[in-house]
Amino acid sequence: MQPDNCHALSCQHQVFKKELHAVIGQEIKILRKSKGITGHELGSIIQLSQQQISRYENGDSAIPLDTLILILRIFNISPEKFIHRVLFILNRDPDSKKLLSHMSNHLNSYTDSSYLGTFEQYKHN
C-alpha cells in the first residue's frame, strides 16, 4: 500500500531504487566472495569501513558511481558487463521490468529532434 502523498510513478521509482541498490550490492558481495576477499579487506583496499561495505552490499546505502567503478576495477569487471548483469536480474521482476521500460522510453525522448531543437537557442549564447 502506498502512502497518501505518494504518486504511483514516484513510489514505483522509490521501490525500484531500493531494489536497484539491493541488486548492485548483492552482485558486489558475490564478486567479493568469489575472490575470497572479506568485507574488511575490501574496505581497507578502497579506504572504507567494513560497515560501509556491508551497507552497500545489503542495499542499505546507494553506492557512489566512483566507488562502484573502483570496486569493479579491483575485481577486473567492466562497468558494462556489471550493468548488463544487474539489468538481467532486474528484468526478471515484472514490476521492475515495467519501470525499466518506462524509464527507457523517457530517455529515448531525449533523442527526439523536436526536443533537441529546444536547445538550439542556447547553442550560440
N, C-alpha and C positions, 0 to 999 in steps of 0.2 A: 504494500500500500504506500502511495506517495504522500509526502507532507502536503498540506493545503496550499502552501506557497510555492510549490514545485511544478513547473510546466513540464509536460510529458517529455519533450526532447531534452530539456535541461537535466531532468532526472535521469534519463537514459544515458546522457553524456557522463554524469557523475558516476553512475554504476559502471559504465564502460571504462572510465578512467581507473576505477578501483580494480576492475578485472584486468586491465592492461598492466597496471603496476604489479599485480599478483603474478601474472604470466611471465613478465620480464624477470621478476625476482626468482620465480621458480626455475626459469631457464639458466639464470646466473648460478643458482645453487647447484643445478645439475652439472654445469660446466666445472664449477669449483670442485665438486666431489669427484668428478671423473678424472681430475688431475691430481687428486689426493692432497688437496690444499684445505686447511681449516679456515674457518671464517676469521679467526685471529690472524693467521698468516696472510690472507688476502688483505685484511685491513692494514697490516704492517707494511705490505708492499705499496699500497696506494695511500698510506698515511691517513687511514680512517680507523675508528674503533671497531671492535668486533660487534658491538651493539648496533652501530650504524649499518654494517654489512648485514646483520640479521634483520634490521628494519627494511632494508632494500629487498632482501630475499623473501621476506614474508609479505611483501606488498604493502607494508605499513607506511612507507615513505616512497615518494617518487624519486627515482634515481636521476640525477642530473646527466644531461647528454654527455658532457665531457668525462664524467666518471664512468658512464657506460662504455664509451669508446675506449677509455684507458683499460677497463677490465677486459673488453673484447680483445684488445691488443695483447694483453698478458696471456690470454688463452688462445691466441692466434686464430681468431674467428673474425671474419669480415662483418662489418655492420649490416651489409646487405643480406648475408646468409642468416644472421641472427634475426633481423626483422622479418625475413621470409618465414622463419620458424615460428616466431611469435604470431604472425598473421595466420599461419596454418592452424595453430592451436585456437586462435580466436574465431576462425571461420567454422569451427566445429559447433559453436554455440549459436543457435538461431537468433537470439536477441542481439548478440554482438555482431553477427553477420548482417543483420538489418541496419544497425548503426554504422558499420563499416561501409555499407553500400550508400547510405545517406551522406556520410562524410566524403566518400569518393565522388559522388555526384556534385556535392558542394565545391570540392576542389576543382573538379572538371569545369565548373562555371568560370573559373579564372582564365581559362583558355578561350572563352567566348570573345570574339572580336569586338562586339559591341561593348562588353565590359572593359576590355583592354583599351578601347578607344577613349574611355573616360580619362585615361592618364595622359593623353596627348597634350592637354593644356599645360601639364607640369613639365613636359619634356624640355621646353625652351626657357623655363624660369630659373 
